[in-house]
Amino acid sequence: MQRLTKVDPATVELIAAVTRRARALSLDFVVVGAFARDVWLLHSHGIPPTRNTQDVDFAVLVGDWDEYERFRSALLARAEWNCRFGAG
């Protein structure tokens, strides 16, 4: 099993692109899930992750469904991404 030692360039670009789109719409977001946990444990405490994740999860604060749709559309404009959206 390959361990997380640094973040691959595609993941860096994904996070940067989400950041740009969120900022353009004045939206707050946070990276959540296993990826966030693994980065935090490794880089804050030197604890390597025991499992690798292949995705990055984001929580985005939107004010209404129109704002959600604008953000969603901006992300989907980049067709090579495999995006899944949910509300909850």
N, C-alpha and C positions, 0 to 999 in steps of 0.2 A: 504494500500500500504506500502510495506517495504521500508524504506529509507536507502540510502547508509551511513553507519557510518564507515565501514572499508571494505577493499577489501578482497573478499573471497580467500581461498588458491588456488583454481583452476585458478582464474584469475591471481594471483601472479605467478603461475607456467607458465601460457601461456606467460606472459610478459617476464619472465626470459628466457624461451625457445626461443622466438623470438630474444631476446637480444643476447643469445649465438650464434644462427645461423647467425645473422647479423654480429656480431663481427668476427666470423670465416671466413666470406667472405669479411671483411672490408667494410661493408655497413652501411651507416647512415640511421636512421629511427626515427620516432616520433610517439607517440600515439596521435591520433586525434579523433574527433567526440564527441558524447555525454558523453562517459565514461571519456574522458580527461577533458571535461568541468565540469562534476560533481565532480571529484576528486579535481580539481583546486578550484572551488568555496567553497567546504566544507573545505578543508585543508588549503587554503590560506586566506579565508575570513569568515569561519564559517557559510556559507550559505548552508543549506541542499538542495539537489536537489528536485525539485517538481515531477520529473518522474525518474523512474529507467530504465536503459538500460541493456540488456542481452548480449551485444556483446562488443568487443574491436576492434577498427579500428586502423590500422597502415598505415603510409605513409613511403615507403622505397625508397631510392634513388639508382637506378641501372643505370649502364652505357650503357647497351645494353640488347638485348633479351636473350643472353646466360647467362648473370649474373642473370637476372630475373628468368630464368628457373632453374638455380642452387639453388637459394634461395627458389623458389617454391617447388622444389623437396625435399629439406631438410625439409621444413615444412610438406609436405604431407607424409613424411616417418613416421610421428606420426599419425597413422590412426584414432585414436579416436577424433581428432579435426575436427570440421566442418569448413573447410577453404573455402573461396571464394576469388578469385583473380581477379583483374581488372587492367586495365592500363588506365591512363588518367590524 
